[in-house]
Amino acid sequence: MPQSTHERVAELHSLAEHAHAAAAVAHGKGDHFTAHELSKKALEYSMNAYRQSEELVEEARILARQ
């Protein structure tokens, strides 16, 4: 079943949230390298969610003009 863009954006936000939480745990255990890598992954997920959200906004603007 194809996933809607809204669902994909929500999934990316959720993945970012989990990566941030895992990074915090790793940092708390003193594993700063893993924490840094997880933080980078969280940023990647967040940026992808942001880009896709912006695309949805633009699509809505286009549809509203029609």
PDB file of N, CA, C and O in Angstrom:
ATOM      1  N   MET A   1       0.848  -1.173   0.000  1.00  0.00           N
ATOM      2  CA  MET A   1       0.000   0.000   0.000  1.00  0.00           C
ATOM      3  C   MET A   1       0.896   1.239   0.000  1.00  0.00           C
ATOM      4  O   MET A   1       1.769   1.364   0.859  1.00  0.00           O
ATOM      5  N   PRO A   2       0.692   2.160  -0.955  1.00  0.00           N
ATOM      6  CA  PRO A   2       1.522   3.358  -0.995  1.00  0.00           C
ATOM      7  C   PRO A   2       1.272   4.250   0.222  1.00  0.00           C
ATOM      8  O   PRO A   2       0.155   4.350   0.728  1.00  0.00           O
ATOM      9  N   GLN A   3       2.324   4.875   0.658  1.00  0.00           N
ATOM     10  CA  GLN A   3       2.257   5.723   1.833  1.00  0.00           C
ATOM     11  C   GLN A   3       2.029   7.168   1.386  1.00  0.00           C
ATOM     12  O   GLN A   3       2.677   7.636   0.449  1.00  0.00           O
ATOM     13  N   SER A   4       1.121   7.869   2.043  1.00  0.00           N
ATOM     14  CA  SER A   4       0.890   9.267   1.690  1.00  0.00           C
ATOM     15  C   SER A   4       2.093  10.098   2.122  1.00  0.00           C
ATOM     16  O   SER A   4       2.870   9.707   2.994  1.00  0.00           O
ATOM     17  N   THR A   5       2.217  11.244   1.490  1.00  0.00           N
ATOM     18  CA  THR A   5       3.324  12.139   1.832  1.00  0.00           C
ATOM     19  C   THR A   5       3.224  12.577   3.286  1.00  0.00           C
ATOM     20  O   THR A   5       4.235  12.693   3.979  1.00  0.00           O
ATOM     21  N   HIS A   6       1.998  12.819   3.743  1.00  0.00           N
ATOM     22  CA  HIS A   6       1.807  13.218   5.145  1.00  0.00           C
ATOM     23  C   HIS A   6       2.299  12.126   6.091  1.00  0.00           C
ATOM     24  O   HIS A   6       2.951  12.415   7.095  1.00  0.00           O
ATOM     25  N   GLU A   7       1.990  10.889   5.773  1.00  0.00           N
ATOM     26  CA  GLU A   7       2.436   9.777   6.620  1.00  0.00           C
ATOM     27  C   GLU A   7       3.954   9.667   6.602  1.00  0.00           C
ATOM     28  O   GLU A   7       4.568   9.400   7.635  1.00  0.00           O
ATOM     29  N   ARG A   8       4.563   9.869   5.439  1.00  0.00           N
ATOM     30  CA  ARG A   8       6.023   9.790   5.331  1.00  0.00           C
ATOM     31  C   ARG A   8       6.684  10.892   6.157  1.00  0.00           C
ATOM     32  O   ARG A   8       7.675  10.644   6.843  1.00  0.00           O
ATOM     33  N   VAL A   9       6.141  12.099   6.094  1.00  0.00           N
ATOM     34  CA  VAL A   9       6.686  13.208   6.887  1.00  0.00           C
ATOM     35  C   VAL A   9       6.575  12.886   8.377  1.00  0.00           C
ATOM     36  O   VAL A   9       7.517  13.109   9.138  1.00  0.00           O
ATOM     37  N   ALA A  10       5.422  12.361   8.789  1.00  0.00           N
ATOM     38  CA  ALA A  10       5.243  11.995  10.201  1.00  0.00           C
ATOM     39  C   ALA A  10       6.233  10.914  10.607  1.00  0.00           C
ATOM     40  O   ALA A  10       6.782  10.947  11.708  1.00  0.00           O
ATOM     41  N   GLU A  11       6.458   9.953   9.714  1.00  0.00           N
ATOM     42  CA  GLU A  11       7.417   8.887  10.001  1.00  0.00           C
ATOM     43  C   GLU A  11       8.834   9.454  10.154  1.00  0.00           C
ATOM     44  O   GLU A  11       9.573   9.046  11.050  1.00  0.00           O
ATOM     45  N   LEU A  12       9.207  10.387   9.285  1.00  0.00           N
ATOM     46  CA  LEU A  12      10.541  10.990   9.380  1.00  0.00           C
ATOM     47  C   LEU A  12      10.696  11.759  10.691  1.00  0.00           C
ATOM     48  O   LEU A  12      11.753  11.701  11.320  1.00  0.00           O
ATOM     49  N   HIS A  13       9.658  12.475  11.107  1.00  0.00           N
ATOM     50  CA  HIS A  13       9.715  13.174  12.390  1.00  0.00           C
ATOM     51  C   HIS A  13       9.877  12.176  13.538  1.00  0.00           C
ATOM     52  O   HIS A  13      10.634  12.422  14.477  1.00  0.00           O
ATOM     53  N   SER A  14       9.172  11.063  13.460  1.00  0.00           N
ATOM     54  CA  SER A  14       9.272  10.031  14.493  1.00  0.00           C
ATOM     55  C   SER A  14      10.676   9.422  14.524  1.00  0.00           C
ATOM     56  O   SER A  14      11.242   9.208  15.596  1.00  0.00           O
ATOM     57  N   LEU A  15      11.230   9.146  13.348  1.00  0.00           N
ATOM     58  CA  LEU A  15      12.593   8.605  13.277  1.00  0.00           C
ATOM     59  C   LEU A  15      13.595   9.585  13.879  1.00  0.00           C
ATOM     60  O   LEU A  15      14.517   9.182  14.588  1.00  0.00           O
ATOM     61  N   ALA A  16      13.411  10.864  13.596  1.00  0.00           N
ATOM     62  CA  ALA A  16      14.306  11.883  14.173  1.00  0.00           C
ATOM     63  C   ALA A  16      14.193  11.904  15.687  1.00  0.00           C
ATOM     64  O   ALA A  16      15.195  11.993  16.396  1.00  0.00           O
ATOM     65  N   GLU A  17      12.957  11.820  16.174  1.00  0.00           N
ATOM     66  CA  GLU A  17      12.738  11.804  17.620  1.00  0.00           C
ATOM     67  C   GLU A  17      13.457  10.628  18.276  1.00  0.00           C
ATOM     68  O   GLU A  17      14.109  10.788  19.308  1.00  0.00           O
ATOM     69  N   HIS A  18      13.334   9.459  17.678  1.00  0.00           N
ATOM     70  CA  HIS A  18      13.976   8.265  18.242  1.00  0.00           C
ATOM     71  C   HIS A  18      15.501   8.363  18.166  1.00  0.00           C
ATOM     72  O   HIS A  18      16.197   7.949  19.093  1.00  0.00           O
ATOM     73  N   ALA A  19      16.015   8.905  17.073  1.00  0.00           N
ATOM     74  CA  ALA A  19      17.470   9.067  16.954  1.00  0.00           C
ATOM     75  C   ALA A  19      17.987  10.042  17.999  1.00  0.00           C
ATOM     76  O   ALA A  19      19.049   9.821  18.580  1.00  0.00           O
ATOM     77  N   HIS A  20      17.244  11.124  18.245  1.00  0.00           N
ATOM     78  CA  HIS A  20      17.649  12.077  19.285  1.00  0.00           C
ATOM     79  C   HIS A  20      17.656  11.407  20.659  1.00  0.00           C
ATOM     80  O   HIS A  20      18.578  11.604  21.450  1.00  0.00           O
ATOM     81  N   ALA A  21      16.626  10.619  20.932  1.00  0.00           N
ATOM     82  CA  ALA A  21      16.552   9.937  22.228  1.00  0.00           C
ATOM     83  C   ALA A  21      17.705   8.946  22.383  1.00  0.00           C
ATOM     84  O   ALA A  21      18.321   8.868  23.446  1.00  0.00           O
ATOM     85  N   ALA A  22      17.996   8.193  21.326  1.00  0.00           N
ATOM     86  CA  ALA A  22      19.103   7.229  21.377  1.00  0.00           C
ATOM     87  C   ALA A  22      20.437   7.956  21.543  1.00  0.00           C
ATOM     88  O   ALA A  22      21.330   7.474  22.240  1.00  0.00           O
ATOM     89  N   ALA A  23      20.566   9.113  20.901  1.00  0.00           N
ATOM     90  CA  ALA A  23      21.797   9.904  21.045  1.00  0.00           C
ATOM     91  C   ALA A  23      21.966  10.358  22.491  1.00  0.00           C
ATOM     92  O   ALA A  23      23.072  10.332  23.033  1.00  0.00           O
ATOM     93  N   ALA A  24      20.872  10.769  23.106  1.00  0.00           N
ATOM     94  CA  ALA A  24      20.941  11.204  24.504  1.00  0.00           C
ATOM     95  C   ALA A  24      21.370  10.063  25.410  1.00  0.00           C
ATOM     96  O   ALA A  24      22.168  10.263  26.326  1.00  0.00           O
ATOM     97  N   VAL A  25      20.849   8.877  25.165  1.00  0.00           N
ATOM     98  CA  VAL A  25      21.226   7.708  25.965  1.00  0.00           C
ATOM     99  C   VAL A  25      22.708   7.400  25.772  1.00  0.00           C
ATOM    100  O   VAL A  25      23.431   7.166  26.741  1.00  0.00           O
ATOM    101  N   ALA A  26      23.158   7.401  24.509  1.00  0.00           N
ATOM    102  CA  ALA A  26      24.569   7.120  24.230  1.00  0.00           C
ATOM    103  C   ALA A  26      25.461   8.159  24.891  1.00  0.00           C
ATOM    104  O   ALA A  26      26.503   7.825  25.455  1.00  0.00           O
ATOM    105  N   HIS A  27      25.052   9.409  24.822  1.00  0.00           N
ATOM    106  CA  HIS A  27      25.849  10.475  25.458  1.00  0.00           C
ATOM    107  C   HIS A  27      25.910  10.267  26.973  1.00  0.00           C
ATOM    108  O   HIS A  27      26.958  10.437  27.596  1.00  0.00           O
ATOM    109  N   GLY A  28      24.771   9.896  27.545  1.00  0.00           N
ATOM    110  CA  GLY A  28      24.723   9.646  28.987  1.00  0.00           C
ATOM    111  C   GLY A  28      25.620   8.496  29.415  1.00  0.00           C
ATOM    112  O   GLY A  28      26.087   8.457  30.553  1.00  0.00           O
ATOM    113  N   LYS A  29      25.863   7.556  28.501  1.00  0.00           N
ATOM    114  CA  LYS A  29      26.743   6.422  28.795  1.00  0.00           C
ATOM    115  C   LYS A  29      28.199   6.734  28.468  1.00  0.00           C
ATOM    116  O   LYS A  29      29.080   5.893  28.645  1.00  0.00           O
ATOM    117  N   GLY A  30      28.441   7.956  27.988  1.00  0.00           N
ATOM    118  CA  GLY A  30      29.814   8.345  27.670  1.00  0.00           C
ATOM    119  C   GLY A  30      30.263   7.948  26.274  1.00  0.00           C
ATOM    120  O   GLY A  30      31.433   8.120  25.932  1.00  0.00           O
ATOM    121  N   ASP A  31      29.349   7.417  25.458  1.00  0.00           N
ATOM    122  CA  ASP A  31      29.686   7.017  24.093  1.00  0.00           C
ATOM    123  C   ASP A  31      29.416   8.199  23.166  1.00  0.00           C
ATOM    124  O   ASP A  31      28.401   8.251  22.472  1.00  0.00           O
ATOM    125  N   HIS A  32      30.349   9.139  23.174  1.00  0.00           N
ATOM    126  CA  HIS A  32      30.155  10.395  22.454  1.00  0.00           C
ATOM    127  C   HIS A  32      30.209  10.212  20.941  1.00  0.00           C
ATOM    128  O   HIS A  32      29.544  10.945  20.210  1.00  0.00           O
ATOM    129  N   PHE A  33      30.982   9.257  20.463  1.00  0.00           N
ATOM    130  CA  PHE A  33      31.035   9.026  19.024  1.00  0.00           C
ATOM    131  C   PHE A  33      29.674   8.554  18.515  1.00  0.00           C
ATOM    132  O   PHE A  33      29.162   9.085  17.529  1.00  0.00           O
ATOM    133  N   THR A  34      29.091   7.566  19.178  1.00  0.00           N
ATOM    134  CA  THR A  34      27.773   7.074  18.776  1.00  0.00           C
ATOM    135  C   THR A  34      26.726   8.173  18.905  1.00  0.00           C
ATOM    136  O   THR A  34      25.870   8.322  18.033  1.00  0.00           O
ATOM    137  N   ALA A  35      26.790   8.936  19.982  1.00  0.00           N
ATOM    138  CA  ALA A  35      25.848  10.037  20.183  1.00  0.00           C
ATOM    139  C   ALA A  35      25.944  11.029  19.029  1.00  0.00           C
ATOM    140  O   ALA A  35      24.924  11.507  18.531  1.00  0.00           O
ATOM    141  N   HIS A  36      27.155  11.336  18.607  1.00  0.00           N
ATOM    142  CA  HIS A  36      27.348  12.271  17.492  1.00  0.00           C
ATOM    143  C   HIS A  36      26.767  11.698  16.201  1.00  0.00           C
ATOM    144  O   HIS A  36      26.085  12.410  15.464  1.00  0.00           O
ATOM    145  N   GLU A  37      27.021  10.446  15.925  1.00  0.00           N
ATOM    146  CA  GLU A  37      26.499   9.821  14.709  1.00  0.00           C
ATOM    147  C   GLU A  37      24.968   9.784  14.726  1.00  0.00           C
ATOM    148  O   GLU A  37      24.332  10.041  13.703  1.00  0.00           O
ATOM    149  N   LEU A  38      24.381   9.471  15.865  1.00  0.00           N
ATOM    150  CA  LEU A  38      22.922   9.445  15.975  1.00  0.00           C
ATOM    151  C   LEU A  38      22.338  10.849  15.840  1.00  0.00           C
ATOM    152  O   LEU A  38      21.263  11.023  15.266  1.00  0.00           O
ATOM    153  N   SER A  39      23.030  11.833  16.359  1.00  0.00           N
ATOM    154  CA  SER A  39      22.573  13.213  16.209  1.00  0.00           C
ATOM    155  C   SER A  39      22.591  13.635  14.748  1.00  0.00           C
ATOM    156  O   SER A  39      21.681  14.323  14.286  1.00  0.00           O
ATOM    157  N   LYS A  40      23.618  13.227  14.025  1.00  0.00           N
ATOM    158  CA  LYS A  40      23.688  13.530  12.595  1.00  0.00           C
ATOM    159  C   LYS A  40      22.534  12.867  11.849  1.00  0.00           C
ATOM    160  O   LYS A  40      21.942  13.470  10.954  1.00  0.00           O
ATOM    161  N   LYS A  41      22.215  11.627  12.216  1.00  0.00           N
ATOM    162  CA  LYS A  41      21.109  10.907  11.579  1.00  0.00           C
ATOM    163  C   LYS A  41      19.784  11.606  11.897  1.00  0.00           C
ATOM    164  O   LYS A  41      18.926  11.742  11.026  1.00  0.00           O
ATOM    165  N   ALA A  42      19.626  12.041  13.132  1.00  0.00           N
ATOM    166  CA  ALA A  42      18.405  12.755  13.515  1.00  0.00           C
ATOM    167  C   ALA A  42      18.255  14.038  12.702  1.00  0.00           C
ATOM    168  O   ALA A  42      17.154  14.374  12.266  1.00  0.00           O
ATOM    169  N   LEU A  43      19.346  14.745  12.501  1.00  0.00           N
ATOM    170  CA  LEU A  43      19.312  15.965  11.693  1.00  0.00           C
ATOM    171  C   LEU A  43      18.909  15.641  10.256  1.00  0.00           C
ATOM    172  O   LEU A  43      18.116  16.365   9.653  1.00  0.00           O
ATOM    173  N   GLU A  44      19.446  14.571   9.714  1.00  0.00           N
ATOM    174  CA  GLU A  44      19.098  14.155   8.356  1.00  0.00           C
ATOM    175  C   GLU A  44      17.594  13.870   8.243  1.00  0.00           C
ATOM    176  O   GLU A  44      16.941  14.326   7.305  1.00  0.00           O
ATOM    177  N   TYR A  45      17.055  13.121   9.194  1.00  0.00           N
ATOM    178  CA  TYR A  45      15.622  12.822   9.178  1.00  0.00           C
ATOM    179  C   TYR A  45      14.799  14.114   9.294  1.00  0.00           C
ATOM    180  O   TYR A  45      13.806  14.295   8.589  1.00  0.00           O
ATOM    181  N   SER A  46      15.222  14.993  10.181  1.00  0.00           N
ATOM    182  CA  SER A  46      14.499  16.248  10.386  1.00  0.00           C
ATOM    183  C   SER A  46      14.511  17.114   9.132  1.00  0.00           C
ATOM    184  O   SER A  46      13.487  17.685   8.757  1.00  0.00           O
ATOM    185  N   MET A  47      15.659  17.208   8.490  1.00  0.00           N
ATOM    186  CA  MET A  47      15.765  18.017   7.273  1.00  0.00           C
ATOM    187  C   MET A  47      14.918  17.418   6.146  1.00  0.00           C
ATOM    188  O   MET A  47      14.285  18.157   5.392  1.00  0.00           O
ATOM    189  N   ASN A  48      14.901  16.106   6.027  1.00  0.00           N
ATOM    190  CA  ASN A  48      14.064  15.466   5.006  1.00  0.00           C
ATOM    191  C   ASN A  48      12.584  15.724   5.289  1.00  0.00           C
ATOM    192  O   ASN A  48      11.810  15.993   4.370  1.00  0.00           O
ATOM    193  N   ALA A  49      12.199  15.642   6.540  1.00  0.00           N
ATOM    194  CA  ALA A  49      10.804  15.917   6.903  1.00  0.00           C
ATOM    195  C   ALA A  49      10.455  17.365   6.585  1.00  0.00           C
ATOM    196  O   ALA A  49       9.370  17.647   6.077  1.00  0.00           O
ATOM    197  N   TYR A  50      11.360  18.271   6.878  1.00  0.00           N
ATOM    198  CA  TYR A  50      11.132  19.689   6.592  1.00  0.00           C
ATOM    199  C   TYR A  50      10.961  19.914   5.092  1.00  0.00           C
ATOM    200  O   TYR A  50      10.031  20.601   4.669  1.00  0.00           O
ATOM    201  N   ARG A  51      11.850  19.341   4.290  1.00  0.00           N
ATOM    202  CA  ARG A  51      11.763  19.516   2.832  1.00  0.00           C
ATOM    203  C   ARG A  51      10.443  18.978   2.292  1.00  0.00           C
ATOM    204  O   ARG A  51       9.788  19.624   1.474  1.00  0.00           O
ATOM    205  N   GLN A  52      10.063  17.810   2.746  1.00  0.00           N
ATOM    206  CA  GLN A  52       8.810  17.233   2.267  1.00  0.00           C
ATOM    207  C   GLN A  52       7.609  18.043   2.748  1.00  0.00           C
ATOM    208  O   GLN A  52       6.619  18.163   2.026  1.00  0.00           O
ATOM    209  N   SER A  53       7.681  18.593   3.939  1.00  0.00           N
ATOM    210  CA  SER A  53       6.607  19.455   4.435  1.00  0.00           C
ATOM    211  C   SER A  53       6.487  20.709   3.575  1.00  0.00           C
ATOM    212  O   SER A  53       5.381  21.148   3.259  1.00  0.00           O
ATOM    213  N   GLU A  54       7.615  21.277   3.203  1.00  0.00           N
ATOM    214  CA  GLU A  54       7.615  22.452   2.336  1.00  0.00           C
ATOM    215  C   GLU A  54       6.991  22.124   0.978  1.00  0.00           C
ATOM    216  O   GLU A  54       6.267  22.944   0.413  1.00  0.00           O
ATOM    217  N   GLU A  55       7.268  20.945   0.462  1.00  0.00           N
ATOM    218  CA  GLU A  55       6.668  20.517  -0.805  1.00  0.00           C
ATOM    219  C   GLU A  55       5.147  20.411  -0.671  1.00  0.00           C
ATOM    220  O   GLU A  55       4.416  20.787  -1.587  1.00  0.00           O
ATOM    221  N   LEU A  56       4.677  19.906   0.453  1.00  0.00           N
ATOM    222  CA  LEU A  56       3.235  19.815   0.683  1.00  0.00           C
ATOM    223  C   LEU A  56       2.600  21.197   0.730  1.00  0.00           C
ATOM    224  O   LEU A  56       1.518  21.410   0.184  1.00  0.00           O
ATOM    225  N   VAL A  57       3.270  22.124   1.378  1.00  0.00           N
ATOM    226  CA  VAL A  57       2.757  23.496   1.454  1.00  0.00           C
ATOM    227  C   VAL A  57       2.673  24.097   0.056  1.00  0.00           C
ATOM    228  O   VAL A  57       1.672  24.723  -0.292  1.00  0.00           O
ATOM    229  N   GLU A  58       3.706  23.914  -0.737  1.00  0.00           N
ATOM    230  CA  GLU A  58       3.705  24.452  -2.096  1.00  0.00           C
ATOM    231  C   GLU A  58       2.604  23.818  -2.940  1.00  0.00           C
ATOM    232  O   GLU A  58       1.941  24.515  -3.709  1.00  0.00           O
ATOM    233  N   GLU A  59       2.402  22.527  -2.811  1.00  0.00           N
ATOM    234  CA  GLU A  59       1.328  21.855  -3.541  1.00  0.00           C
ATOM    235  C   GLU A  59      -0.029  22.409  -3.127  1.00  0.00           C
ATOM    236  O   GLU A  59      -0.904  22.605  -3.971  1.00  0.00           O
ATOM    237  N   ALA A  60      -0.208  22.661  -1.839  1.00  0.00           N
ATOM    238  CA  ALA A  60      -1.474  23.217  -1.350  1.00  0.00           C
ATOM    239  C   ALA A  60      -1.690  24.622  -1.908  1.00  0.00           C
ATOM    240  O   ALA A  60      -2.814  24.982  -2.258  1.00  0.00           O
ATOM    241  N   ARG A  61      -0.624  25.418  -1.994  1.00  0.00           N
ATOM    242  CA  ARG A  61      -0.743  26.760  -2.557  1.00  0.00           C
ATOM    243  C   ARG A  61      -1.158  26.706  -4.016  1.00  0.00           C
ATOM    244  O   ARG A  61      -2.015  27.472  -4.457  1.00  0.00           O
ATOM    245  N   ILE A  62      -0.553  25.805  -4.755  1.00  0.00           N
ATOM    246  CA  ILE A  62      -0.875  25.655  -6.166  1.00  0.00           C
ATOM    247  C   ILE A  62      -2.336  25.243  -6.331  1.00  0.00           C
ATOM    248  O   ILE A  62      -3.055  25.802  -7.159  1.00  0.00           O
ATOM    249  N   LEU A  63      -2.765  24.274  -5.548  1.00  0.00           N
ATOM    250  CA  LEU A  63      -4.164  23.827  -5.620  1.00  0.00           C
ATOM    251  C   LEU A  63      -5.136  24.928  -5.227  1.00  0.00           C
ATOM    252  O   LEU A  63      -6.221  25.024  -5.800  1.00  0.00           O
ATOM    253  N   ALA A  64      -4.767  25.756  -4.265  1.00  0.00           N
ATOM    254  CA  ALA A  64      -5.639  26.832  -3.814  1.00  0.00           C
ATOM    255  C   ALA A  64      -5.816  27.888  -4.905  1.00  0.00           C
ATOM    256  O   ALA A  64      -6.853  28.550  -4.960  1.00  0.00           O
ATOM    257  N   ARG A  65      -4.823  28.051  -5.765  1.00  0.00           N
ATOM    258  CA  ARG A  65      -4.906  29.038  -6.840  1.00  0.00           C
ATOM    259  C   ARG A  65      -5.779  28.559  -7.991  1.00  0.00           C
ATOM    260  O   ARG A  65      -6.235  29.368  -8.799  1.00  0.00           O
ATOM    261  N   GLN A  66      -6.015  27.274  -8.075  1.00  0.00           N
ATOM    262  CA  GLN A  66      -6.783  26.721  -9.203  1.00  0.00           C
ATOM    263  C   GLN A  66      -8.264  26.888  -9.043  1.00  0.00           C
ATOM    264  O   GLN A  66      -9.030  26.472  -9.912  1.00  0.00           O
TER     265      GLN A  66
END
